Amino acid sequence: MESKHAVQKRSGDLFNQSAITDWEFARFRQLIFDLAGITLSEHKKNLVAVRLASRLRYYSLTSFADYYRMLINAPPEGELQTVVDHLTTNETHFFREPRHFGFIKRHILDNTSSQTPLRCWSAVCSTGEEPYSLAMLLAEHCGYTSDWRVLGSDINSNVLEQARNGLYLNSRQAEIPRRYLQKYCLKGVRSQQGTLLINNKVREHVRFKQINLNTSLPNVGFFDLILLRNVLIYFSAETKHEVVLRVVEKLKPGGHILVGHSETITGISDRLRLIKPSIYQKV
């Protein structure tokens, strides 16, 4: 029988595997680039170690090199997807970058009949706050019975499960305009106290799908509005160029694509014209 001291030493050894060598970090940098197109800078070395340390403990491995060797023979839908889920960043808010939502209301919705079919895509939706924000805006303009739909997509399978639930902590309600909060959200009671739920009528207009923007896009239709915000900063120049061209193919002529306020896609496609910083229209 293994002694208590040996068990503690082995557990400590596994727990302390947060130290990652330069060789190991280089392998994981290349892996996440190949899988998701994400470029990790040198200062992300500790982040990779911390986020993947739990996988070493899960498999009782003693080094990141051992974990990497296991991964190179793993199917994409298995442990490789787990790596993607652990290494992708998922910061998001309801009505993030409010000027964008003001533009959508004033320059798109107010100039569109409430009976006109509308298709919108939140291309990197994380836990769903962005597509639900868009859906509330559309519900306010079009009502529930009009033909509008929002697609939310992400490469991270874990955040998509959260998004489908439409359930959030009450601390997020400060991000939602009071009128929308009262009209489109439900307050949790009893076992759900301290949460808010996006109501069913809004959620019926929103669907979620796992999509990797770094590969050929699936047949998801064509869109009047695409939000591709706060993700391009994680791509290399070449990957950014390829992703934008793929996404623009899904935009209808006359449709709009919005990127993060700190991002630009000027010069990538001659099919886009700049309306104002971070806002483009397909010609």
N, C-alpha and C positions, 0 to 999 in steps of 0.2 A: 504494500500500500504506500502511496506517495505521502511523504511527510508534510505536515502543515507548513513547515518552512519552505519546502520545495514548491508547494502550491502557491504560496504567497510570492516567492521569487519569480515563478513562471508568469503569474498574473501581472506582477509588476513589470516584468520584461515586456509583456505584450502591451501593457498600458502605456509604457514609455516609448512606443514606436512612433511617436509624433515627430521624431527626428527623421528627416528624409534627406538622402544624399543628392548631390547635384545630378548624378546619373539617373536616379529614380525620378526626380522631378522632371528632367528632360523627357523621359519616357511618357509621363502622364501629361505633360504639356502637349506633346505630339498627339497623344491619344485623344484628348478632348478637342484638339484642332481637327483631327480627322473625323471625329464623330459629329461635332456640332459647329465647326468653323470658328470656335472661340479661341482667341489668342490670350494666353495668360502671361502677364509680365513677370519678371524675376521676383518682384516683391510679393507675389502670390504663393511663394513656396511654402510658407507656414500655413497659409489657408488650406492648401491642398492636403498637407499633412494632417491638420486638425480634422478636416471634413472626412477624410478617408480612414482615419485611425480606427473608427468603429467597425469598418469592414475587416480590418486585420484581426480585431478581437473576435468578430463574428466567426471567422474561419480559422481562428487560432494560428494565424500566420505570424512569423517573427520579423518580417521585413516587407517594405513596399515592393521590393524586387520580386518577392514570392507572389505577392498579390498581382503584380503586373503580368508575370508569366502565366498566372491562372486566367487573367482576362483575355489574353491574346487568342485563346482557344474557346472563349465563351460566345454563345449566340447573342446577337444584338438585343433581343428582347429580354435577356436575363440580367446578369450582373453588369454588363456594359451599360444598360439603361440605368441601373442603380448608380453607376459612376456619374453619368450625365446628371441624374437627379441631385446628386450630392454637390456637384461642382458648378452648377448654374446658379446665377444670382436672381433672386425673385422679389426684389423691392418694388412695391407698387402701392397706389392709393386710389381711392375714389376721386374722380374729377381732377386727376393729376394734371398739372399745367393748364389751369382754368381758361387761359386765353384761347387754347385750341377748341374747347367746348363752346366758348363764345363765338368763335368763327364758324363752327359747324352749325350753330343755331341761326346766326344772323345771315350768313352768306350761302349756306346750303339749304337748310330746312325751311327758312322763311321764304326762299325763292322756289320751293318745291311744293306742289300740291300734296295735301295729306293723303290723297288717294293714289299717288304715284308709287309703284313698287320700289323699295329701297333695299339694297344688299350692302352690308358693312362687315369689315373683317378687322378684328383686333389680332394682329399677326403674332404678337408675343404677349399673351394675356395674363401670364402668371396665375395668381389665385382668383382671377375673375373680376377684380374691381373695375378695370378699364372697360371690358365689354358690357358689364352691367350699368356703368355710368352712361355709356352710349345708348343702351337700351332704355334707360329712364328718360333720356333726352328725346328719343324717338317716340316713346309712348306718350310723352307730353304733347308732341307735335302731331302725331298721327293717330293716337288712340290705339286700342288693342285690336280692333277689327281690321285695320288696314294691313296691306301686304308688305311688311318689313321684317327683316331677319338680321341677326348679328351672329357671326361666327367668331369664336374665340379659339386660338390655337397656341400651343407651346410645345417645346421639345421635352419638357419635364412632366413625367406622368403623375408625380405626386401632387403638384400644384393643380393639375387639371381635375383631379378627384375633388379637391377642395372647392374649385370653381363650380363644378357641377352641383355641389350641395347648396351653394348660394348662402351659406351661413357664416356670419362674421361676428367678432367680438363687438360689444357696444362701444368700445373706445374708437371704433372707426366711424361712428355716426357723425362726429364733428366735421368730417370731410364731405358729407352729403348735404346739399341745400335742404333747409327745413321742410319746404313744400314737398320735395321729392321723398324725403324721409317719411313724412306722414302718409304720403299717397302710395308709395311703391315698396315700402319695407314694413315688416311685421316685427313687433317687439317680443322677444322670447319670454315665456313664463314657465313657472315650475322648474322642471329639469333643464329647460333652455334659458333660464334667467341669466341675464348678462350678455345676451346675444341678440343679433338682428338677422332677419331672414328676408332675402329678396322675394317679393310675392310671386305666386305661381303664374299670374298672367304675364308678368315681365319675363320670367324664366322660360315660358313657352316659346318666346321669340328668339331665344339664345341657345345655341348649341356649341359644344366644345369638341375639338378634335386634336389629336397629337400630330403635329407637323414639324418636320425638321427643315428649316429654311435653307440649310446647307446642301440639300439634295433636290432632285427634281420634285416639283410640287404635285400633289395629288389633284384629281379633278374635283375642285371645290366650287366651280362656277366663276362668275365674274362679278366685280364689286363696284359700287358707286363711291365708296369711301374705304380707304385702308389706313389703319393706324399701325405704323412701323416705328414705334417710339422707344428710345433709350435702350436699343440693342446693338445698333451699328457701331457704337463705341467699343464693343468687345471683339469686333472683327478686324482682321487685317484689311489693308486697302483692296487687295485682290478679292478676298471673300466678300467684302462689302459690295463691291462692284457686281459680283455674280448674284448675290442675294437680291439686290435692288432690281436688276434686270429680270429676274424670275418673278418677283412680286409685281412689278409693273405690268407684266403680261396678263395678270389677273385683274387689272384695273380697266374699267370701261372708258372709252373715249369721253372726255369731259369730266371724268371722275377725279377725286382728290386723294392724295396720299400725304400723310402728316408724319414727320419724324420728330425726334426730341429737339427741344430748343437749343441744345448744345451740338446738334448734329446737322450735317448738310449732305445732300445728294446732288447738288448742282454739278452739271457736267457729266454725269454718269449715263444719262439717257437723253437723246435729242427729242424724245417723245414727251418730256416733261418740261413745263415752264414754271418758273418761280412766281408764286403769287405774293408771298411775303416770307420772311425767314421761317424755315421749317415747314412751309406749306407749299405744295406743288399740285399742278393740274395736268392731266394727260391731254395732249393735243392730238 
